[in-house]
Amino acid sequence: MEAQEFERVLGEKTARLEDVIKKYLPPEEGRQRTVIEAMNYSLLAGGKRLRPMLMQETFEMCGGKGAVVEPFLAAIEMIHTYSLVHDDLPAMDNDEYRRGRRTTWYVYGDAMGILAGDGLLNYAFETALRAFGMCCNDAAAMQRAALALFTLARKAGIYGMIGGQAADIEAERQEQSVTGEQLLFIHEHKTAALIQASMMIGAILAGASEAEVRQIEKCACNVGIAFQIQDDILDVTGDSGELGKPVGSDAQNHKQTYVTLKGLEAAGADVEALSREAVEILDGFGGGHAFLKQLILTLIHRRR
């Protein structure tokens, strides 16, 4: 698929995902209206919708049919968004802008920002549970939905994204240098876990075997780690105009990254190796995955 065609298809798929996400937004009403407004403000701030797209494409690659995946598409984006809302808080990164507009806590106050993140996390599971009503007459489909829900909770929680975020905070506070083992743990959990959840849930709901789901988990782990290493590389080599944010912030904050530990050349080589292995895993699946493969390669080798 040529670049122009890929961008066209990407735009169409992103628009369809936007429609799915909007369908599951909570109505802004009642005495809790303000927190719901803050939740929706966060969800509609834009973004690549990468995680639901990876879920949808993996679902289709593994032969999935029907709308049972839709509640999970919305739920994974809600969880990703809540993590960004909390990351932006004064107690965390203290960011006033995200994607070109004011962050949620800055608009609604930090207390409401905390509650908006909490609301998105809880509403994500309320949304995902709607999938059970779509397959209540099919015992096998119900089992798949239950496993998908467990995977979502596990990868988003203390054994996934939250665990990685906690390790990252502790690493920034420690006096001794961060080790390569520490950094890899942070990348695998803070960044890769939700990407794993996205692709694994797509495979699970489509009826993939346990062995196939494990392969997808490995593929997604590679994608997540390579994505984060590329982010570290761009902080050194990127153009602030292209990135839409200042470069060199990691160095200014004396933050150790994959690049500071291994150097630019080795970091770049690891990105190549991880992405090559991820693509080889995808190529082992029989379903059509040309767009998914190009999406992953574009993501990993992005310049902004």
C-alpha positions, -999 to 999 in steps of 0.1 A, spaced: 0 0 0 15 33 -11 18 62 14 -10 83 -1 -34 53 -1 -24 44 34 -31 79 46 -65 79 29 -75 45 45 -61 57 79 -83 88 78 -114 67 70 -107 42 97 -100 69 123 -133 86 114 -152 54 119 -135 49 153 -145 85 163 -181 76 156 -179 45 178 -163 64 207 -189 92 204 -217 65 205 -205 54 240 -200 89 255 -220 94 287 -247 121 284 -239 154 301 -267 156 325 -276 154 362 -259 168 393 -227 150 381 -228 169 348 -195 188 353 -174 157 358 -190 141 327 -183 173 307 -147 170 318 -146 133 308 -160 141 274 -137 171 270 -108 148 275 -120 120 252 -128 144 223 -94 162 225 -83 143 193 -54 119 190 -45 90 167 -70 65 182 -41 41 179 -52 16 205 -88 10 193 -74 9 157 -49 -18 167 -77 -37 184 -101 -34 154 -74 -44 129 -63 -74 150 -99 -85 154 -104 -85 116 -70 -102 109 -80 -131 132 -114 -134 115 -136 -115 139 -171 -104 127 -198 -83 143 -201 -54 168 -190 -73 199 -156 -55 197 -172 -20 197 -176 -16 235 -140 -26 240 -128 -1 213 -144 27 233 -132 13 266 -95 11 257 -96 47 245 -112 58 277 -85 41 298 -57 56 276 -74 90 280 -77 87 318 -40 79 320 -32 111 301 -56 132 323 -38 120 354 -3 123 338 -11 160 332 -20 168 368 2 191 389 12 162 411 25 143 380 38 162 349 20 195 356 12 201 319 -11 229 309 -14 219 272 -21 186 254 -27 184 217 -28 221 213 -54 229 239 -57 233 277 -54 201 297 -85 189 316 -72 198 351 -63 233 339 -99 239 325 -118 222 353 -94 224 383 -71 197 396 -98 181 419 -122 177 390 -93 165 368 -87 137 392 -124 128 392 -126 130 354 -98 104 352 -114 82 378 -147 86 360 -132 75 326 -115 45 342 -148 33 358 -169 41 328 -145 22 306 -154 -11 324 -191 -2 324 -188 3 287 -168 -29 281 -194 -49 300 -220 -40 273 -203 -66 251 -219 -93 272 -253 -82 262 -243 -87 226 -234 -124 230 -256 -136 259 -270 -165 239 -236 -178 229 -216 -194 257 -183 -195 238 -186 -158 229 -194 -150 266 -162 -168 276 -142 -148 251 -158 -115 264 -149 -125 300 -113 -132 290 -111 -99 271 -124 -81 301 -98 -98 324 -70 -89 299 -82 -52 299 -81 -50 337 -48 -68 340 -29 -48 314 -43 -15 327 -37 -21 364 -8 -27 388 6 -56 367 4 -34 336 3 4 329 -2 16 365 27 -6 377 49 9 350 39 44 359 47 37 396 81 23 386 88 53 365 80 77 393 103 58 417 131 57 391 130 95 388 134 99 426 162 75 431 197 87 436 215 60 417 214 57 379 185 38 363 195 4 351 186 -11 317 165 -37 335 145 -9 352 140 10 320 128 -20 301 103 -29 329 89 7 327 86 6 289 70 -29 289 44 -18 314 38 19 312 38 20 274 35 -15 259 8 -29 282 -22 -10 267 -9 -18 232 -8 -55 243 -43 -52 257 -56 -37 225 -42 -64 202 -48 -93 225 -85 -83 231 -90 -81 193 -76 -116 189 -95 -130 219 -129 -117 207 -122 -130 172 -117 -165 186 -79 -168 183 -63 -198 200 -43 -193 232 -10 -198 213 -20 -171 188 -30 -147 216 5 -152 231 21 -144 198 0 -113 195 11 -103 230 47 -106 221 42 -87 189 25 -59 208 52 -58 234 78 -52 207 56 -25 192 52 -7 225 89 -8 234 100 2 200 75 31 201 89 43 234 126 40 222 117 60 191 101 86 214 134 88 233 153 91 200 130 119 187 136 139 219 173 141 209 170 143 171 135 155 163 124 189 151 102 208 176 80 221 147 73 186 135 68 171 169 46 199 182 66 200 215 100 211 227 129 186 220 156 180 245 133 180 275 146 147 288 182 160 289 170 193 305 152 173 332 182 150 337 160 121 329 177 88 319 163 72 287 171 44 264 192 67 244 213 80 274 218 43 284 227 28 250 234 57 227 216 67 195 231 41 172 223 12 194 188 25 202 181 28 165 193 -7 159 170 -20 187 140 -2 171 148 -20 138 152 -54 155 120 -51 175 99 -39 146 113 -66 123 103 -93 148 68 -78 153 62 -79 115 75 -115 113 49 -125 139 21 -108 120 32 -125 88 26 -158 106 -11 -151 106 -32 -160 76 -57 -131 76 -52 -99 57 -30 -76 76 -13 -53 51 -28 -22 67 -20 -33 102 16 -40 93 20 -7 77 3 10 106 28 -6 130 58 3 109 46 39 105 40 42 142 74 29 152 94 48 126 74 80 129 92 114 128 67 132 150 
